[in-house]
Amino acid sequence: MSVTMYSTTWCGYCQRLKAQMGREGIEYTEVDIELDPEAANFVMNANGGNATVPTLLFPDGSSATNPSINEVKSRLGLS
């Protein structure tokens, strides 16, 4: 079960969440929205026109913007 994390290289919130997910053993695929216009469009659609990261796309098709590690675990059924 993998999560897609939309991020940028300079996003501190993204770095923190990636580290937390790594410690929890949660696999994810990272997509840099500055390099992928389709990913940027997805993020903006999910966030009312704002390019807010991290935005996560879960296997069930739902998304969350800047979620806590506990929210990520809960959505994945890990908590």
N, C-alpha and C positions, 0 to 999 in steps of 0.2 A: 504494500500500500504506500504509494508515494505522493508527496505533496509537491506542487509547483510554487516556488517562491519568486515573485517578480520583485526585482530590486535594482539598485544602482551600486556602483563601486564605492561611492562616497557616503552612503547612508549608514549612520551609526546604529540606528534601530535595526537595520538589516543585519549588521555584523553581530549585534547582541543576540538576535533571534537565531541566527545560523549557529552560533556557539552553543546556545541552549539546546537547540534541536540535536546538534552533534552529541552533546553530553547525554541526551535522552535516547540516543540511537534511532532518531526519527530520520528516515531517508527523505531527501528532497532533491528536486531539480531546480537549479537557479537559472533565471532568465533576466538578463540586463535590459531594462526597458529603453536605455539609451542606444542600444545596438539593434533592437528589434522593434520596428514600428508597429507590428501587429500586437506585440505584447504591451506596448505603450497604450494602444487603443483599448485593449482589454482592461488595463488598470484604470484608465480614465472613465470607461463605461461603468466599472464597478464602484467608482468613487465620485460620482456626480460631476465628472469632467475634470477632476484633479488627478494629477500623476503622483498619488500618494503611495509610498512604499515603506515597509514591505507589504505587499498584498499577496495573500496565499490563496491558491486554488486547490480545493480538496477533492479527493477521488469521487465524492458524491455530486460534484459540480458546484458546490457552494463556495463562497469566498469570504475572506476576512481581511480587514486592513489593520496592520500593526497589532496582531493579536498577542496576548500573553502566551507563555509556554503552556500554562495550564489550559487555556482555551484550545490551543492546538491539540494537546493530548486528549482533551474531552471530545473534540470533534472527530478524532481518530479512534475513539473508544479505548484509549490507553490509561484513563485515570479512574 
